[in-house]
Amino acid sequence: MADFTIGLEEEYLLVDRDSGALAVQPPAAMLAECETLVGGQVNPEFLQCQIEVATAVCQDMAEARAELVRLRGTVAAVAGRHGLAPIAAGTHPFARWADQRHTDRPRYDALANDLAGVARRLVICGLHVHVGIEDEDLRIDLMNQISYFLPHLLALSTSSPFWQGEETGLQSFRLSVFDSLPRTGLPERFESWGEYQRVVSRLVQAGLIEDATKLWWDIRPSARFPTLEMRVTDVCTRLDDAISIAALFRCLLAMLLRLKQRNQRWRIYANALIDENRWLAARYGIHGALVDFGKGERLAYAGLLEELIELVREEAVAMGCLAEVERARGILARGSSAHRQLQVYRAALDNGMDRAAALRAVVAWLMAETVNFEMPQ
């Protein structure tokens, strides 16, 4: 069916294979070689130290995984020929944002001028998941309802516990950096596609944005495709964690559509309430608790994840991705990337390394884990 196709975009940081430092100005030949090998599926990002990949439109999660394996593998192989490596992490453990340079393209020049110092801090990488929904009003209706579950997905993805060489105490510091931009966070609630379009038109008419691509909400109707695009999550260091989160997001949307077809819907809660869960997810990740607003109490994330899996089981079976959905339990068992990074860091300190060496050990782990995946059978 046209609805519920899937596509993923991942942003990576490029690091020197020996020092682990960010590649402030990677060679142009590297990007050119990537573009030759995979066409328009690899692109530069705002900062020169970043690179983005985008899968083709996929019919199921197996196809999406195969695409992501191919793209990660291509970027890693090409980068390696230039002494570099990609790391899939929301932030770099010790890089200084002031040392980075933005990509010399008109769009990025305009962003740098418009957002000033806020833009220069964007040494952050996310996972964006597109799910095809042809009907525009349905896209808006599901966006209104799915917002409730965004903190649950964020918690699974957390991969940014460090910032400029310091432990931040957060599992997703990336979100704190990104929130300093305008037009971020949870979206407004819209009654229809028409109302959404009127808001976009007002912003364009006032000269505040050129188009809807400048709306950087946690979830948004894509301005380029007939999809609903989830953007709240950190990029996942483990490829299969990204696939699991994407499968959950896709199945949650399908579950909400099932409710709608039965004249039911998920209760809409105030953004102020969902924002509290968003903060808890960024701060504590999967080892904390989120609020069940139906019950009015904080519950351990482990129990909430089991509820999520049961909630979407019917859709996961129908779409052939139950294994991918249930694999989210593995994230809980082993820890998200943020937890694993902290474990590596503290173990290095316990073994007598100084902080700088311990942070380099984290980057080495990220380099290895980013390409630690099995090829499709």
C-alpha positions in Angstrom: 0.0 0.0 0.0 1.1 3.6 -0.5 0.7 4.4 3.2 3.3 3.2 5.7 6.3 3.1 3.4 9.5 3.8 5.4 12.6 5.9 4.9 15.5 6.8 7.3 18.0 9.6 7.3 21.0 9.4 9.6 23.6 12.1 10.3 27.2 11.1 11.2 30.3 12.9 12.5 33.5 12.4 10.6 36.6 11.8 12.8 40.3 11.2 12.3 40.9 7.5 12.7 44.0 7.9 14.8 43.2 10.9 17.1 39.5 10.6 17.2 39.2 14.3 16.7 36.5 15.8 14.4 37.6 16.3 10.8 37.2 20.0 10.6 37.7 20.1 6.9 37.4 16.7 5.3 38.6 16.4 1.7 36.1 17.2 -1.0 37.2 14.1 -2.8 35.7 12.0 -0.1 32.1 13.4 -0.5 32.5 13.2 -4.3 33.4 9.6 -4.1 30.4 8.8 -1.9 28.1 10.7 -4.4 29.6 8.7 -7.2 28.9 5.4 -5.5 25.4 6.1 -4.1 24.1 9.0 -6.0 22.0 11.5 -4.1 21.8 9.3 -1.0 24.8 10.9 0.7 24.9 14.6 1.3 26.9 17.2 3.2 25.4 18.7 6.3 25.5 22.2 7.9 29.0 21.6 9.3 31.8 20.2 7.3 32.5 17.6 9.9 29.1 16.0 9.3 27.6 13.8 6.6 24.1 12.6 6.0 22.7 9.4 4.4 19.1 8.8 3.3 17.6 5.5 2.3 15.4 5.1 -0.7 11.6 4.7 -0.1 11.3 1.2 1.4 8.3 -1.2 1.6 9.3 -3.0 4.8 11.9 -2.9 7.6 14.1 -5.6 6.0 14.5 -3.4 2.9 15.2 -0.4 5.1 17.9 -2.2 7.0 19.6 -3.4 3.8 19.6 0.2 2.6 21.1 1.5 5.8 23.8 -1.3 5.8 24.8 -0.3 2.3 24.9 3.4 3.1 26.8 3.1 6.4 29.2 0.6 4.8 29.8 2.9 1.8 30.5 6.0 4.0 32.8 4.0 6.3 34.8 2.5 3.4 35.2 5.8 1.5 36.1 7.7 4.7 38.6 5.0 5.6 40.5 5.6 2.4 41.0 9.2 3.5 42.1 8.3 7.1 38.7 9.1 8.5 35.7 7.2 10.0 32.1 8.0 10.7 30.7 7.8 14.2 26.9 7.6 14.7 26.5 9.6 17.9 24.4 12.6 18.9 27.4 14.5 20.0 31.2 14.1 19.8 32.7 13.3 23.2 35.4 16.0 23.3 35.1 18.3 20.2 34.9 22.1 20.6 32.1 23.6 18.6 33.9 26.9 18.0 36.6 25.0 16.0 34.1 23.8 13.4 33.3 25.3 10.0 30.0 25.3 8.2 29.7 24.0 4.7 30.1 26.6 1.9 26.7 26.4 0.2 24.0 29.1 -0.2 21.5 27.4 2.1 24.1 26.9 4.9 25.5 30.4 4.4 22.0 31.8 4.9 21.5 29.6 8.0 24.8 30.7 9.5 23.9 34.3 9.0 20.4 34.0 10.3 21.0 31.8 13.4 24.5 33.3 14.3 26.1 31.7 17.3 23.2 29.3 17.8 24.0 27.7 14.5 27.7 27.3 15.2 26.9 25.1 18.1 25.1 22.5 16.0 27.8 19.7 16.3 24.9 17.3 16.7 23.5 14.3 14.8 20.0 12.9 14.7 17.9 10.1 13.2 14.9 11.1 11.1 12.3 8.5 10.2 9.8 9.1 7.4 6.5 7.1 7.2 4.4 7.5 4.0 0.9 8.9 4.6 -0.8 10.0 1.4 -3.8 11.7 2.9 -2.8 15.2 4.1 -5.5 15.6 6.8 -4.7 12.1 8.1 -1.0 13.2 8.3 -2.0 16.1 10.6 -4.4 14.0 12.7 -1.7 11.3 13.3 0.9 14.0 14.0 -1.3 15.4 16.8 -1.7 12.0 18.4 1.8 10.5 17.9 3.4 13.4 19.9 2.6 11.6 23.1 5.0 8.7 22.2 8.0 10.8 21.1 9.7 10.8 24.5 9.4 7.0 24.6 11.3 6.8 21.2 13.8 9.4 22.3 14.8 7.4 25.4 15.7 4.4 23.3 17.9 6.5 20.9 20.0 8.5 23.4 23.6 8.7 22.3 24.8 12.2 23.4 26.0 12.1 27.1 29.1 14.3 26.5 29.6 17.9 25.4 33.0 19.5 24.8 34.8 16.9 27.0 32.4 17.0 29.9 29.8 14.6 31.2 26.6 16.5 30.9 24.5 14.3 33.2 22.0 14.0 30.3 21.6 11.0 28.0 20.6 13.2 25.1 22.4 16.5 25.4 21.9 16.9 21.6 18.3 17.9 22.3 19.3 20.7 24.6 21.6 22.1 21.9 19.0 21.8 19.2 16.3 23.4 21.3 18.2 26.7 21.2 17.0 27.1 17.6 13.7 28.6 16.7 10.8 26.4 15.6 11.9 23.3 17.4 10.4 21.1 20.0 6.9 19.7 19.9 4.7 21.0 17.1 1.5 23.0 17.4 -1.8 21.1 17.3 -3.6 21.7 14.0 -7.2 20.9 13.2 -6.5 20.2 9.5 -4.0 20.3 6.8 -5.5 23.6 5.7 -4.8 25.2 9.1 -1.2 23.9 9.0 -0.8 25.4 5.5 -2.1 28.7 6.7 0.5 28.9 9.5 3.3 28.0 7.1 2.0 30.7 4.6 2.0 33.4 7.3 5.6 32.5 8.3 6.6 32.6 4.6 4.7 35.8 3.9 6.4 37.6 6.9 9.8 36.6 5.5 10.6 34.4 8.5 11.2 31.2 6.5 11.5 30.4 2.9 9.4 27.2 3.2 8.4 24.5 5.6 11.8 22.9 5.6 12.7 25.5 8.2 10.2 24.0 10.7 12.5 21.8 12.8 9.9 20.3 15.1 10.3 16.9 16.8 7.8 15.7 14.2 6.5 17.4 11.1 4.8 16.8 7.7 7.8 16.6 5.4 8.0 19.5 3.0 9.5 17.3 0.3 7.6 14.0 0.5 4.1 12.8 1.4 5.4 11.6 4.8 5.2 12.2 8.5 8.8 12.8 9.6 9.9 12.0 13.2 13.0 14.0 14.1 13.3 13.9 18.0 15.7 11.0 18.2 19.5 11.0 18.5 21.3 9.0 15.7 21.7 5.5 17.0 25.3 4.1 17.2 24.0 0.5 16.6 22.3 0.2 13.2 19.7 -2.3 14.4 18.7 0.1 17.2 17.7 2.6 14.5 15.7 -0.1 12.7 13.9 -1.0 15.9 13.0 2.6 16.7 11.8 3.2 13.1 9.7 0.0 13.3 8.1 1.2 16.5 7.3 4.6 15.1 5.8 3.1 12.0 3.7 0.6 14.0 2.5 3.3 16.4 1.2 5.3 13.5 -0.6 2.2 12.1 -2.1 1.5 15.5 -3.4 5.1 15.7 -5.0 4.6 12.3 -6.6 1.4 13.5 -8.1 3.3 16.4 -9.4 6.0 14.0 -11.0 3.4 11.8 -12.9 2.2 14.9 -14.0 5.8 15.7 -11.5 5.9 18.6 -8.4 8.0 19.1 -5.5 8.5 21.5 -6.1 11.2 24.1 -4.5 14.5 23.2 -2.5 15.8 26.2 -1.1 19.3 26.6 2.3 19.9 25.2 3.3 21.1 28.7 2.8 17.6 30.0 4.5 15.8 27.1 7.4 18.2 27.5 7.9 16.9 31.0 8.4 13.4 29.6 10.6 14.8 26.8 12.9 16.2 29.5 12.8 13.0 31.5 13.8 11.0 28.4 16.6 13.3 27.6 17.9 13.4 31.2 17.6 9.8 32.3 16.9 7.8 29.1 15.7 4.2 29.4 16.9 3.7 33.0 14.6 6.4 34.3 10.8 6.8 34.4 8.2 8.6 32.3 4.8 9.8 33.3 1.7 7.7 32.3 -0.7 10.7 32.1 -3.7 8.3 31.9 -2.7 7.0 35.4 -1.2 10.2 36.5 2.0 8.7 37.9 5.7 8.1 36.9 6.4 4.5 35.8 9.7 2.8 35.1 10.6 2.9 31.4 11.0 -0.9 31.3 7.3 -1.4 32.0 6.2 1.3 29.6 8.2 -0.3 26.8 6.4 -3.6 27.4 3.1 -1.8 27.1 4.2 -0.2 23.8 5.2 -3.5 22.3 1.8 -5.0 23.2 0.0 -1.9 22.0 1.5 -2.3 18.5 1.7 -6.1 18.3 -1.2 -6.4 15.9 0.4 -3.9 13.5 3.9 -5.4 13.9 2.6 -8.8 13.0 0.6 -7.5 10.0 3.6 -5.5 8.7 6.1 -8.3 9.3 8.3 -6.4 11.7 7.5 -8.0 15.1 11.1 -9.1 15.5 12.4 -5.5 14.9 9.9 -4.1 17.4 10.7 -6.6 20.1 14.4 -6.0 19.6 13.8 -2.7 21.5 14.1 -4.9 24.6 17.7 -5.5 23.7 18.4 -1.8 23.9 16.9 -1.9 27.4 19.0 -4.9 28.4 22.4 -3.7 27.1 21.8 0.1 27.5 21.5 2.8 24.9 24.6 4.2 23.2 24.7 6.9 25.9 24.9 4.4 28.7 27.5 2.3 26.8 29.7 5.4 26.1 29.6 6.3 29.8 30.6 2.7 30.7 33.6 2.8 28.3 34.6 6.2 29.7 34.4 5.2 33.4 36.2 1.8 32.7 39.0 3.7 31.0 39.3 6.0 34.0 39.3 3.0 36.4 42.1 1.5 34.3 44.3 4.6 35.0 43.7 6.6 31.8 43.4 10.4 32.2 40.2 12.1 31.0 41.5 12.9 27.5 42.6 9.4 26.9 39.3 8.0 28.3 37.4 10.3 25.9 39.4 9.0 23.0 38.6 5.5 24.1 34.9 6.4 23.8 35.5 7.7 20.2 37.3 4.4 19.4 34.3 2.5 20.7 31.9 4.6 18.6 34.0 4.0 15.4 33.8 0.3 15.9 30.2 0.1 17.0 29.0 2.3 14.1 30.0 -0.4 11.6 29.3 -3.4 13.8 26.4 -4.9 11.9 25.6 -8.1 10.1 25.0 -8.0 6.3 21.5 -9.1 5.2 21.3 -12.8 4.3 
